């Protein structure tokens, strides 16, 4: 599961999110923050989802270790 969690920073929205997965009945999470900032929360959320997918594609299960 990839969730976008942008927050307001210096008048713009910081790109960040959470990648989570249930492993053996326990939910593991990997939080990420990127330097990208956007004027709209929707734009920051859209990029956060894309970055989350990129993290999963590049790192796979390693992000939960």
HUZI-V295245 format. One record per residue. N is the residue number from 1. SS is DSSP state (~ for helix, > for strand, _ for the rest). OMEGA is omega in whole degrees, 0 to 359 (NA if undefined). D_LAST is the distance of its C-alpha to the last C-alpha in whole Angstrom. Layout:
N_SS_OMEGA_D_LAST ; N_SS_OMEGA_D_LAST
This chain:
1___178_16 ; 2_>_179_17 ; 3_>_175_19 ; 4_>_180_21 ; 5___181_22 ; 6___178_24 ; 7_>_182_26 ; 8_>_180_30 ; 9_>_178_30 ; 10___176_33 ; 11___178_35 ; 12_>_179_32 ; 13_>_180_29 ; 14_>_179_26 ; 15_>_175_23 ; 16_>_182_20 ; 17_>_181_18 ; 18_>_171_15 ; 19_>_181_13 ; 20_>_180_12 ; 21_>_176_12 ; 22_>_180_13 ; 23_>_180_11 ; 24___177_13 ; 25___180_15 ; 26_>_178_13 ; 27_>_177_12 ; 28_>_180_9 ; 29_>_172_10 ; 30_>_179_9 ; 31_>_178_13 ; 32_>_176_15 ; 33_>_178_18 ; 34_>_182_21 ; 35_>_183_24 ; 36_>_175_26 ; 37_>_184_28 ; 38_>_179_31 ; 39___182_34 ; 40___178_33 ; 41_~_180_30 ; 42_~_178_30 ; 43_~_179_30 ; 44_~_179_27 ; 45_~_179_25 ; 46_~_180_26 ; 47_~_179_24 ; 48_~_178_21 ; 49_~_179_21 ; 50_~_179_22 ; 51_~_177_19 ; 52_~_177_16 ; 53_~_179_18 ; 54_~_178_18 ; 55_~_180_14 ; 56_~_180_13 ; 57_~_184_16 ; 58_~_188_15 ; 59_~_178_11 ; 60_~_184_10 ; 61_~_182_7 ; 62_~_183_5 ; 63_~_182_6 ; 64_~_179_4 ; 65___NA_0
